[in-house]
């Protein structure tokens, strides 16, 4: 990362070597004719005038616990060859931790929603995807006519199914999907009820064992 400075004034940074942005600042803020090229990053530090320089940057970030703390920029120091950015630790509030934790729940619900279920049709056990795409396809088929339908399931299993069979399959899928959304709501409620920061992280939002590829 880089910085554009004018003496002890920080004009840009920390930024990637955006030569267009740097040139714009040189022209508009400093009224200088000097221009840098995209390849000039390898030449940093670049002294444009006695005071105006392009310098590399360094972050001084203290060790911190990502669960309970964040770091924020507090101040910077301009030296001859670099700009040092200093960060301080700030403790998260319990509400901030709850909001972060709740954002993790929806992807876990999606994993639970998009799985496969086993259903018995005409004495044969079949596997059916609960994905939204598959659900939409089944509903479209259900509305297309009265059947019966020749249907291909996983493992190249072909079955003749009636409209009632199809409706039952959709119902079983819907139940599984609703189960996932009920789980999501329960976890959000559980997180909201936590009274300590540690308790928020004790709420179990892990995927069930059946969704773990190692157990598939």
C-alpha positions in Angstrom: 0.0 0.0 0.0 1.1 3.6 -0.7 0.5 7.2 0.4 0.9 10.6 -1.1 2.2 13.2 1.4 3.0 16.9 1.3 5.4 17.4 4.2 3.5 16.2 7.2 0.1 16.3 5.5 -1.3 13.0 4.4 -3.1 13.6 1.0 -3.9 10.0 0.0 -3.5 6.6 1.7 -3.2 4.0 2.5 -4.2 3.0 -1.1 -3.1 0.7 -3.8 -0.9 2.3 -6.4 -3.7 4.0 -8.2 -1.7 6.2 -10.5 -4.8 8.0 -11.9 -5.9 9.0 -8.4 -2.4 10.1 -7.5 -2.0 12.1 -10.7 -5.4 13.7 -10.1 -4.3 14.8 -6.6 -1.0 16.1 -8.0 -2.8 18.2 -10.6 -5.9 19.4 -8.7 -4.7 19.6 -5.0 -1.1 20.5 -5.6 -1.1 22.1 -9.1 2.0 20.1 -10.1 2.8 19.0 -13.6 4.5 15.8 -12.4 2.8 12.5 -13.4 3.4 8.9 -12.4 2.9 5.8 -14.5 1.3 2.6 -13.5 4.7 0.9 -13.4 6.2 3.5 -11.0 5.1 1.6 -7.9 8.5 -0.2 -8.1 10.3 3.1 -7.7 8.7 4.1 -4.4 9.7 6.1 -2.4 9.3 8.8 -5.1 10.3 12.3 -4.2 8.3 14.7 -6.4 9.3 17.9 -4.7 11.1 18.6 -1.5 7.9 18.1 0.4 5.7 16.0 -1.9 6.4 12.3 -1.9 4.9 9.0 -2.7 5.8 6.6 0.2 5.1 3.0 1.1 2.9 2.4 4.1 3.1 0.1 7.1 0.4 -1.0 9.5 1.1 -1.3 13.2 -1.8 -3.5 14.4 -1.8 -4.9 18.0 -2.7 -8.5 18.7 -6.4 -8.7 19.3 -9.2 -11.3 19.8 -11.4 -11.1 16.7 -14.4 -12.5 18.6 -14.5 -9.7 21.2 -12.4 -6.9 19.8 -11.8 -4.8 16.6 -9.0 -2.5 15.7 -9.4 1.0 14.4 -7.0 3.5 12.9 -5.9 5.9 15.6 -3.1 8.0 14.1 -0.3 8.0 11.6 3.3 9.0 11.4 5.1 10.3 8.3 8.8 9.4 8.1 11.3 9.9 5.3 10.6 6.6 3.6 7.1 5.4 4.8 3.9 6.3 6.5 3.1 4.2 9.5 -0.5 3.7 10.5 -1.2 2.9 14.1 -4.3 1.0 15.2 -5.8 0.5 18.7 -8.0 -2.2 20.1 -11.6 -1.5 20.8 -13.9 -3.9 22.7 -17.1 -4.9 20.9 -20.4 -4.4 22.6 -22.6 -7.4 23.1 -25.0 -6.0 20.6 -22.3 -5.8 17.9 -21.3 -9.4 18.7 -24.9 -10.6 18.4 -25.4 -8.9 15.0 -22.2 -10.5 13.7 -23.2 -13.9 15.0 -26.7 -13.6 13.5 -25.2 -12.9 10.1 -23.6 -16.3 10.3 -27.0 -18.1 10.8 -28.5 -17.5 7.3 -25.8 -19.3 5.4 -26.1 -22.2 7.8 -29.9 -22.3 7.2 -29.2 -22.3 3.5 -27.1 -25.4 3.9 -29.9 -27.1 5.8 -32.4 -26.0 3.2 -30.5 -27.3 0.3 -30.0 -31.0 1.0 -31.6 -34.2 -0.1 -34.4 -36.2 1.5 -35.5 -39.8 1.2 -39.0 -40.5 0.2 -40.8 -43.9 -0.5 -42.8 -43.9 -3.7 -44.5 -47.1 -4.9 -42.3 -49.1 -2.5 -39.1 -47.6 -3.8 -36.9 -45.3 -1.8 -35.8 -42.3 -3.8 -33.5 -39.3 -3.1 -34.9 -35.9 -3.9 -33.1 -32.5 -3.8 -34.7 -29.8 -1.7 -33.1 -27.0 -3.8 -35.3 -24.2 -4.9 -34.6 -25.1 -8.5 -35.8 -28.6 -8.0 -38.8 -27.5 -6.0 -39.8 -25.1 -8.8 -39.4 -27.9 -11.4 -41.6 -30.2 -9.4 -44.3 -27.6 -8.9 -44.2 -26.8 -12.7 -44.6 -30.4 -13.5 -47.5 -30.7 -11.0 -49.3 -27.8 -12.7 -48.7 -29.1 -16.2 -51.2 -31.9 -16.2 -52.9 -34.8 -14.3 -50.2 -37.4 -14.9 -49.1 -40.1 -14.4 -45.5 -39.1 -15.1 -42.4 -41.0 -15.9 -39.9 -39.4 -13.6 -36.1 -39.9 -13.3 -34.6 -39.7 -9.8 -31.1 -39.9 -8.5 -29.1 -43.1 -9.3 -31.0 -43.4 -12.6 -34.1 -44.6 -10.9 -37.2 -44.3 -13.2 -40.6 -44.4 -11.6 -44.1 -43.8 -12.9 -45.7 -41.4 -10.4 -49.1 -40.0 -10.1 -50.1 -36.5 -9.4 -50.7 -37.5 -5.8 -47.2 -39.0 -5.6 -45.8 -35.7 -6.9 -47.8 -33.7 -4.5 -46.6 -35.8 -1.6 -43.0 -35.4 -2.7 -43.4 -31.6 -2.9 -45.0 -31.7 0.6 -42.1 -33.6 2.1 -39.6 -31.2 0.5 -41.6 -28.2 1.8 -41.5 -29.7 5.3 -37.7 -30.1 5.2 -37.3 -26.5 4.0 -39.7 -25.2 6.7 -37.7 -27.1 9.2 -34.6 -25.1 8.1 -36.3 -21.8 8.5 -37.7 -22.8 11.9 -34.2 -23.6 12.9 -33.0 -20.2 11.7 -35.6 -18.3 13.7 -34.9 -20.4 16.8 -31.2 -19.6 16.6 -31.8 -15.9 16.1 -34.1 -15.9 19.1 -31.5 -17.8 21.2 -28.8 -15.3 20.3 -31.0 -12.4 21.2 -31.6 -13.9 24.6 -27.9 -14.2 25.5 -26.8 -12.0 28.4 -23.1 -12.3 28.0 -20.7 -12.1 25.1 -19.4 -15.6 25.8 -22.9 -17.0 25.7 -23.4 -15.6 22.2 -20.5 -17.8 20.9 -21.9 -20.8 22.8 -25.0 -20.9 20.6 -24.5 -23.9 18.3 -25.1 -23.0 14.7 -22.9 -25.7 13.2 -24.1 -27.8 10.3 -25.7 -31.2 11.2 -23.4 -34.2 10.8 -25.4 -35.3 7.8 -24.4 -32.2 5.9 -20.7 -32.7 6.5 -19.0 -34.0 3.3 -16.8 -36.3 5.4 -19.9 -38.1 6.6 -21.7 -38.2 3.3 
